[in-house]
C-alpha cells in the first residue's frame, strides 16, 4: 500500500491505480483530483476559482428562491440552479468518489458525494413526483454544502501555495542574466546557460547567478539569505559565494562551481520539496484513522437514519435528513490538512532562518531529542587556531615578540602562521622584516633579521635545539593544562619568548548550550582532540560529559551506547570526519556552508556555521510537531462532538424538526474546522524567531497566532 501525497489516503499500488511519474519516481493517488493537484497546483487552483465563481451566486439564488418565494415555479428554478451547482461545481467530488469506489477505498469526496446527492435526489423526486414523498426540498442545503466544501478546498490550495512560498522566494533571488568572461571578451547570457567552470563578473548591487569562488576583486556580500539577518561578509580571492546573495561595493570575478539544482538555491528547493512529499509517523496515524473513517461514518449514518425511521417512527424526510447530516458533518477535511499544512509552513519558516530539514521525518526526530552529542573543533570552537597567550623574556617586549613572530611567519600558509598574522594585525603591529626564511615541516620556521638568526619552533623542539625553557616552565605548565599548543621564539640561539595557540569558543556557544539545557536537552562533547583541550571547552560551557580522543569509530560507539540506554540522540558535526556519527544519530545536524553538507549524512542542515542554530532547529521542529498534533486534536475533537449531534443526540431537547438546517450548519462547521487547522498552521509564520541570547529557542513562543 502507498499513500496519496496530497490527501494522505491509503492507495493500492496496482496497475489500475491512478499514477503519475515524475523525476523517475512513481506516485499513487486516490483520485484524479489529487493527481491533478500534485501535478499542477496552480492550474487546479484556477479551476476551483472558476467553479466557485459559478457556485456562490447560484447557491445564494437557490436559498432566496427556496425561502423568499417558495412557489412550485420558484422551487423548480431553484432545482435547475442547484443541479448546475451539483453537476459543475460538485464535479470534482463525484470524480474523486468514483475513483475511490473503483479501487474500494474510502475518501472525503465519497462522503460529500453521497450526502449531497441524497439531499438533491430526494428533493428532485419530491418535486417531480408529487405525493410520493413529503414536499420537503433540500436544494438549498445541497447547493450550500457543495459551495462551502469547495470553498474549503480552495482555501487548502491557497494554503499549500502560501506555505511553499519559501521555494518560490528563493528562486526569485536569482538574476535572469549573467555576464560571462571569455577569450573574446564578456557577454551577457541567460543564467540557465551558465555552466560550472565559467568565470562571471558581478557588479556592485548585483546578485551572484551561481555558487562559485572569488578569483579577482574584493567586496562585501549581503548573506542575509543564509543568516536571516542583515549584514555584510568580506569576500577576497578564494572566498566562496552563493547563488542569490547580493554583491556589495566591489566588482568581482567569480569562477562558477555549482549551478542549477546543485547550487544552494536548488538544493534548498529540493529539500523543501522532499519535506512536502515525505511523511512522518504522526501523519501515518492520521492516515490509518482516515482509512477507517469513511466506512465507519457511512455505517453510523445508515444506522441513525434507520433507527429514527423504524424505532421512532419519523417520516422518510427526516430519516434522509439524518443520513445527509451525518455524512456531511463527518467529512474529515481537517484530517487532510492537519499534517501537510503545518509541515509545509514549518519547513518553509525554518528555511528562512537557514535551517533545512531533509523531510518531515527529520522534523519529528529533531523534536524528540533529549541528548545532543557535539564535536568540538569547528562546532563549539573556531576551526582556525588563534594566539591564546604569550610571554616575553626581557629585554624583549611583548610588541617586539609579536612583531618578530609575525615577521618570521609572513607568507606562511600554516594555520599557526595565519594565527600570528591575525594577532599582529589586531594589535596594529607591523611584522619585523625577516629574510631567508626556511620552513621546517612539522618543526617551525627559520630566518634572519640582519646578521641575527631567528627561529619560531614548536615547543617540543626545545630539547633538540638545546634551548633552556626553565624560565617559562610555569607558563608552559599552565598552557598545557589548558590543552593549548605552544611555540618558542629564538634569537641567536637564545630564548626570547613563547606564544600559545588555542581555539576560542564560537560566538553564542554558551547561550546555545544554556538554551539546550533549558529545553530539556543534555549536551556532551565527543571529539578527537586531547582530554585537556576538550575539558577546558566543556568547563567553559558548563558541559559535564566529555569523550576525548575519539576517532570516527569511537564516536559511533559512544553514540550507540547512549542509544542502547534509551536516549534519543542528536549529533552535531561538520559533515566530514563526523559523517558516520551524523548518519547513525536519531537526528544528525550538519553544520557547514549548506552546499557540500547537503550531500552528506545530516538529516538537518544548518546553512550558517553557527552553533546557535542547533537549538533554533530543535525549537522549530518542536513547534512544527506541536502544530501538527494541535491540528489533529481539532480534527478529531470536531468529529467526536458533532457526529453524535448529527446522529440525533440532541433530539430529546430540540426535536427532529429542529435539524432541518443542520446539514448546512455541519458543512459550515466543517469549513470552520479546516480553516482553524489552516490558520493554526500559518501561525508558525508569525512565530517569534529563536531568542539566541535568552535561552528560549526550544519553546513555542507565538505572537498573535491562532490557538
Secondary structure, 3 states (H helix, E strand, C coil): CEECCCCCCEECCCCCCEEEEECCEEEEECCHHHHHHHHCHHHHHHHHHHHHHHHHHHHHHHHHHHHCCCCHHHHHHHHHHHHHHHHHHCHHHHHHHHHHHHCCCCCHHHHHHHHHHHHHHHHHHHHHCECCECCCCCHHHHHHHHHHHHHHHHHHHHHHHHHCHHHHHHHHHCCCEEEEEECCEEEEEEHHHCCCCCEEEECCCCECCCEEEEEECCEEEECHHHHCCCCEEEECCCCEECCCCEECCCCEEEEEEECHHHCHHHHHHHHHHHHHHCCCHHHHHHHHHHHHHHHHHHHHHHHHHHHHHHHCCCCHHHHHHHHHHHHHHCCCHHHHHHHHHHHHHHHHHHHHCCEEECCHHHHHHHHCCCEEEECCECCCECCCCEEEEEEECCCCCHHHHHHHHHHHHCCCCCHHHHHHHHHHHHHCCCCCCCEEEEEECCCEEEEEECCEEEEEEEHHHCCCCCCCCHHHHHHHHHHHHHCCEEEEEEECCEEEEEEEEECCECCCHHHHHHHHHHCCCEEEEECCCCHHHHHHHHHHHCCCEEECCCCHHHHHHHHHHHHHCCCCEEEEECCCCCHHHHHHCCEEEEECCCCCHHHCCCCEEECCCCCHHHHHHHHHHHHHHHHHHHHHHHHHHHHHHHHHHHCCCCHHHHCHHHHCCHHHHHHHHHHHHHHHHHHHHHHHHHECCCCCCCCCCCCCCECCCCC
